[in-house]
Amino acid sequence: MHDTYKMNRRHFLGLGAAGLLTGCDFTLRDGLKNTCQPPLSPNLRDHPLVLAAWRGLDPAKVWDVHCHAMGTGDSGTGPWMNPAMESIWRPVLFVQRLFYLNAGCADTTPGKIDLSVAERIMEQSLAMPAGFKAILLAFDWARDTGGKRLADRSTFHIPDAFAAKLAQRHPQHFEWAASIHPYDPQALDRLDAAAAGGARAIKWLPSAQGIDPASAQCNPFYTKLAALRMPLITHAGAERAVTGHGEDFGNPLRLRRPLDAGVRVVVAHCASLGEGWDLDHGETSKLSNFELFARLMDEARYRSNLFADISAIVQGNRMSVIPTLLTRRDWHDRLLNGSDYPLPGIVPLVNLWGLAERKLLDPALIRPLNEIRQHNVLLFDFVLKRTLASNGTGFASSVFETAPFFKRTA
């Protein structure tokens, strides 16, 4: 373990304050920080909880569909973080940077952050059963309506080439997804290049990147996406981790345009935060974004091209949707598991005790789950979700065997 993975108590008191600043429901009951132990000890690899989580699954079909590539740019290989995140005068951004780096077990020695973060996710993947893969997500700049990049309104940037290179160097462990802003004048050319380069999907975070999914400006992009059969993994609902543009862009109902264009849309996090205008009935009332998402899921015309990932639903401020997701068995063939890595490594963010209080998790499993988390965040998130149950009903195996979804079939 790198000594620089450690962060002092003052920083983590700041982390607790960030919970108030960002609106996240933190708990300190399971500790303050990821101690970044070796990726998996023998006693955990063979722990009954881990063995039970993998039972009945084909690891070659288990892809983590929502895994963020990350870095600050200190390696000169392309990643970028907004310099404001290093300023204590921007407390929310400052503390976010601290917990992102700790969650990713970064060696904060100058020049080593990017490389150590990549090394850590590789080590965790190596500790998973052979065949498991993670889809590494690129992340485009925030842009204006003319496609000009807006660095001052961007929190971070992960170039397509960076994610692609990691996947190409380690094809037995990683796939990759491009992030292409549809307003970029080069968007269609970039989309062709991403498809040729093996990208499995396109990733958007509309409220942070300044993308209105309902804008006709996106039509050419949707036409090509549909023709390529390349899915669009797009955040919906309120966004607390990455700042940017208006939250209205996260309204799930704004995804009707790509759905009607035939795009396979994956709603990240099942739109599990915040409220949105009921656009189907005029902007006269607001409903929870999850309720708006459920409306779309229940429409027969979207049965073949509307999907969702269950990344981040175990966070304290999102877990209220879990009982519905577990009991809606008719949705399970359209749900895809993802971790939202590195966020599950932010220990106070995932409230295991809160899940137990909601009778979604056996309290006896909290201790081994916490131990797994200190060694392997990818495995922790996977085992936790395989263990969740509501009145005896857990997620179907198909939720975790996600690889077939990404085959480009007609």
Stockholm file with secondary structure:
# STOCKHOLM 1.0

chainA/1-410         MHDTYKMNRRHFLGLGAAGLLTGCDFTLRDGLKNTCQPPLSPNLRDHPLVLAAWRGLDPAKVWDVHCHAMGTGDSGTGPWMNPAMESIWRPVLFVQRLFYLNAGCADTTPGKIDLSVAERIMEQSLAMPAGFKAILLAFDWARDTGGKRLADRSTFHIPDAFAAKLAQRHPQHFEWAASIHPYDPQALDRLDAAAAGGARAIKWLPSAQGIDPASAQCNPFYTKLAALRMPLITHAGAERAVTGHGEDFGNPLRLRRPLDAGVRVVVAHCASLGEGWDLDHGETSKLSNFELFARLMDEARYRSNLFADISAIVQGNRMSVIPTLLTRRDWHDRLLNGSDYPLPGIVPLVNLWGLAERKLLDPALIRPLNEIRQHNVLLFDFVLKRTLASNGTGFASSVFETAPFFKRTA
#=GR chainA/1-410 SS CCGGGCCCHHHHHHHHHHHHHHTCCCCCTTCSSCCCCCSCCHHHHTCHHHHHHHTTCCGGGCEEEEEECCCCSTTSSSCEECGGGGCTTSHHHHHHHHHHHHHTTCCCSTTCHHHHHHHHHHHHHHTSCTTCEEEEECBCCCBCTTCCBCGGGCSEEBCHHHHHHHHHHCTTTEEEEBCCCTTSTTHHHHHHHHHHTTCCCEEECHHHHTCCTTCGGGHHHHHHHHHHTCCEEEECSCCSSSCCSCGGGGCGGGGHHHHHTTCCEEEEGGGCSSEEECGGGCTTCEEEHHHHHHHHHTCGGGTTTEEEECTTTTBTTTGGGHHHHHHCGGGGGGEECCCCBTGGGSGGGBCHHHHHHTTSSCGGGHHHHHHHHHHCHHHHHHHHHHHCCBTTBCCCGGGTCCGGGGSCCC
#=GC SS_cons         CCGGGCCCHHHHHHHHHHHHHHTCCCCCTTCSSCCCCCSCCHHHHTCHHHHHHHTTCCGGGCEEEEEECCCCSTTSSSCEECGGGGCTTSHHHHHHHHHHHHHTTCCCSTTCHHHHHHHHHHHHHHTSCTTCEEEEECBCCCBCTTCCBCGGGCSEEBCHHHHHHHHHHCTTTEEEEBCCCTTSTTHHHHHHHHHHTTCCCEEECHHHHTCCTTCGGGHHHHHHHHHHTCCEEEECSCCSSSCCSCGGGGCGGGGHHHHHTTCCEEEEGGGCSSEEECGGGCTTCEEEHHHHHHHHHTCGGGTTTEEEECTTTTBTTTGGGHHHHHHCGGGGGGEECCCCBTGGGSGGGBCHHHHHHTTSSCGGGHHHHHHHHHHCHHHHHHHHHHHCCBTTBCCCGGGTCCGGGGSCCC
//
